[in-house]
Amino acid sequence: MSNFFIRFYVFTLWLLTGLVFASSVSASEVTDAELKGWLDNKPSVTFIGLTNHYPYSFLDDNGKVSGIIKDWALDLEERFGVHVRFISVSSRSEAKAALLDGRGDVFPFQQFDPSEGKRFISSDPYIPYQVAVIVPIDNKLTVSLDQNHKRRIAMVNENIDLKKAGVQLSSIERVDFDNVIDAVRALGEGKVEGIVAEPITTMDLAKKVGVHDLAVNYVLEHWKRIQATMVVRSSDVALLTLLNKQIDSFDVHKENQILSKWLDISPYRVPLKGVFGFGNPPYMYPDSTAVGLEHDIIQRALNDMGYKFGDVVTLPPSAARKAIDNNNSISFVSGVQADDPDAHFLSDSVIDVEFVPVSLARRQLNLKSQKGLSLGALLFDDTSPIKNSIEMLSKEVDIERVEDIGTLESAFAQLRAQSVDVLMVERRVLEWFITNTRFIEMSELRLHDDYRVVYPIYVDFKSEELRDRFNAAVANLKQVDDGLSQIIETHIQSDLSQVLKKASIIAQISAYFIVNDRFDDLSELFEVFDTDSSFQVITAQADNNNRPIKAWYIGNLVDDFGEKRNTSHFSSVTKVASYRTKGGITNSGSMTFYFDTRSQQRNHIYFPDIEQFNSFGEPAKRYIADIYQANNLTGEILNLSEEEREWLKNNPTVRIGIDPNSLPYEAVSSTGEYIGMIDDYLKLIEQKTGLVIEHVDVANWSETRSLVDHQEVELVSAAKENRSLGEHVKAVNSLFSSRLAIASRREVSSLVLDEATGWKIGILRNAANTEAIVEKYPNVEWVFVDSTAEGLNLLDDQSLDGMIDTVDVLNYLIDSFGHRDIGIIGRLDFSCHRPYM
């Protein structure tokens, strides 16, 4: 196995069971009247910032203090009328000295109780401010470590009280430094094995001084939830009262704005763990809790609060309701309903889900009068919304039997087969299924909206502060640029199951290279899979550990200065890299794939042909072929050359000219939607190639021919026999063919064109065979029409004696539009072959 995995090191510290975190000292605060009197004197308050403590405080290009603390302090000035000033120092020990000698009044970055010695008092907690151990990702020093070895841990003087942080001092050898930069350099040079520090600012400094490949280890779950307090001199009780009043009354919208402004770019901001229920796409996907509409809405809100999405588990509603009480690390539970008796701090409604009964349109069911209905649904739990919606429906219609169906495909298959009369399905799930699978068309269904059941969905939070800030973030998301609607529409239009499948295939294949110590070949493997079209980052993790030992930044995530950009805004899926042999399966680790859901809307996922893997050798190629076969990929792959793939990347969208009145082949519906058999073929081509094929709206076929003449489309849907298109087009292989026929009134038993002298027969202007047919049968009185529908109407009112088109078109229009007195009376020796040109 690759020694990347052998050398990987999991850092652990011995911990004390009792922890002392920052909290407000029990100091008496002044009364409101005393505070007003103090403020009437227009006091000045000097904040002490740290010079290299981005994003909390730092010196900008003009040498002025900037960062979170400046924005926070300016709010104090604006709302309470104090004059705010700033000084900057390089260490916490200097900050303490500045407090004692009066150069500064407030030090805003205290993590633990500073009351010892009674010189200082601290405010209530006000911003997230974590503690972590920063360690190298690949720590080669661990090879010689034994269980009794003391870890050399860097500490910056006055930064963190290790004893109060919960670290047992006998387990480490403390190495003190005057500043964080020196400590980071020592870590990069291997002189220490870790740094105990605030992770966001420390990782930022490490990047600036050129120390890379570091990881953040929180050691204790509590370390993620530590918050900073503001420290003042013990005598400054009025100032402490003012700071606490500001914290208590700080506008949540403004707090979100400040924290997201400064923390959003860091992948090391505080993660919040949560619980989801079970669901279907687009809300959730079974492969990952970090993919889907529900994930993206909450992720966006947490980002806008200055947090990031942490680990999430899925639980049935009955267990999810107890999660916050049963697990101290859980911050929220999604999918909660308003009447939940176990809720703690319930958010405002995030989104409404709407369950609606669906039946086959052709059955024309009247649910109110129908007796003994059978109903199908995807049920998850006795307390789930869909179960409740069925109970409500049962009060209004006669439901004899309820079927618990496993998948949407099975549900609609049973509906078509009339094994069930009605399906109860969530509206967005239905829209997603129809849009992305084409398993069934909306026109085949009847939605019984009179019986729909709407449920507002809420999120339950562990704390009131988190709930209030989440409400503000979601309200802002709904208002600004209609952000929530955009997220919903993106997910309805996107089928992410294929990108999840690609992640699984790559992880399975990567196991071969990991086990055979060919780790360096993975970069080439990712190139063959064209991974930058699907993913932004891929990471590899050792077995039983979540920290990456290797990361590939492949989706334009490295900026002009070579810095790796933040990936915490992406969706992700983690797949086990399982090595398969005849003797069994070996777990060689796992891989996490990060991707942007907004870039997946084309729903095209590229899988290379087996021949593309020749360079890896015959054994690897055989292994990959077995993986393909096991995942039903054989025969589904387009063997595209590198030049063809490059052309597709450079030409993602093409326009096609169409016949807008040629059903069942193609047409434009009354709502402007392109429909028909050819549209179905186009959707398959889009799925296979990633092309976006857009039809150009026209009134008739003649307008399409004009588009071709002026080279305003790249493709045209036309018959191979169509000579009117000239030399601008080149035919490809035909998709299908259909004989031409003649329709007339049913009292005409048969007709051949040789004997139709003097007959008025309609024929499409500029159609594929029009010129040849008119030439061959000059005895007919030809009438040129713009559409077959027009010709059949003229035939109905006896302005024409016949109409020519393909058997498919004539049958479709006659049956669909009630031409009861018209039928096909003869066939021609002409066919229409439909390729794309």
Number of C-alpha atoms within 10 A of each C-alpha: 15 15 10 16 18 12 17 22 20 15 19 12 16 13 16 13 8 10 14 13 19 23 20 20 16 10 14 10 16 16 11 13 9 12 16 14 12 15 17 12 10 12 13 14 18 19 25 27 29 24 20 21 22 20 19 25 23 23 17 11 8 7 10 14 23 22 21 21 23 21 16 18 21 16 19 21 15 11 10 16 16 19 15 17 17 19 16 21 17 16 20 22 16 15 25 20 13 19 22 15 9 10 15 23 24 25 23 26 25 21 28 23 19 21 17 8 6 11 13 19 24 31 26 21 22 19 21 17 22 21 25 22 23 25 24 23 20 20 17 14 14 14 11 7 11 8 5 7 11 15 19 18 22 27 22 22 16 16 20 18 17 14 14 17 23 20 19 15 15 10 16 16 14 18 18 14 16 16 18 24 17 15 25 27 17 19 23 21 11 15 16 21 21 28 26 24 21 22 26 23 18 23 22 17 19 20 15 12 13 11 18 13 17 19 20 24 19 18 17 17 12 16 20 21 18 20 21 23 28 24 27 26 21 15 13 15 18 20 22 26 20 21 22 21 16 18 18 12 8 16 15 18 18 16 23 21 16 21 23 20 17 15 24 21 17 22 18 21 22 23 19 19 17 23 26 22 22 20 19 19 23 26 21 21 20 14 15 18 23 23 26 27 22 24 19 23 19 19 22 21 23 26 23 27 27 24 25 25 24 16 13 18 16 18 15 17 24 13 12 23 24 13 20 21 13 11 9 12 17 20 20 26 29 24 23 25 19 17 7 11 8 14 20 19 17 23 24 19 17 21 16 11 17 19 24 24 26 26 25 20 13 10 12 10 16 11 19 10 9 11 12 12 16 18 25 26 23 20 19 17 15 12 12 18 24 24 17 15 21 22 12 14 18 14 9 11 17 16 20 11 12 16 15 12 17 13 12 19 14 12 24 22 15 17 21 16 10 14 15 21 23 28 27 27 22 22 18 20 20 20 15 21 24 16 17 16 11 12 12 15 12 15 9 12 17 17 19 16 12 9 18 19 20 15 17 15 18 20 26 28 23 19 13 14 12 19 21 18 22 25 21 22 23 24 17 17 20 14 12 9 10 11 15 21 12 14 19 19 14 18 23 24 19 24 25 22 17 16 21 23 15 19 23 23 20 22 24 25 24 28 26 23 21 24 18 13 14 14 18 11 13 17 12 13 19 16 11 16 19 17 23 15 16 26 25 20 21 23 17 27 23 22 16 10 13 15 18 19 21 18 15 15 18 19 17 12 16 13 9 7 6 8 11 13 14 14 18 21 19 21 21 26 19 23 22 19 28 22 22 17 10 5 6 8 11 13 16 25 23 23 28 20 27 25 24 17 23 13 13 22 16 17 23 22 23 23 21 16 20 15 10 16 19 12 11 13 9 11 11 17 18 14 16 20 19 16 18 21 11 11 12 10 15 14 9 11 15 12 14 15 12 11 9 12 16 11 11 15 14 9 11 14 14 13 15 20 26 28 26 22 21 24 21 16 20 20 21 21 12 7 6 9 11 19 17 17 12 22 16 15 12 17 17 12 15 18 17 17 22 22 20 20 18 15 21 18 18 16 13 16 22 16 15 25 21 13 19 20 16 10 12 14 17 16 21 24 19 23 22 21 19 19 16 14 20 11 8 10 16 13 17 11 11 14 12 11 15 15 15 20 22 25 29 25 20 13 10 14 11 13 16 11 18 11 11 17 12 12 16 18 24 29 25 23 18 18 24 21 22 20 16 13 17 14 9 12 15 14 15 19 17 20 16 16 17 18 20 23 19 15 25 27 15 17 23 18 9 13 14 21 23 29 28 24 28 22 20 17 21 26 19 15 17 18 12 9 11 9 16 11 12 21 20 22 18 17 20 16 8 15 20 22 19 23 20 22 20
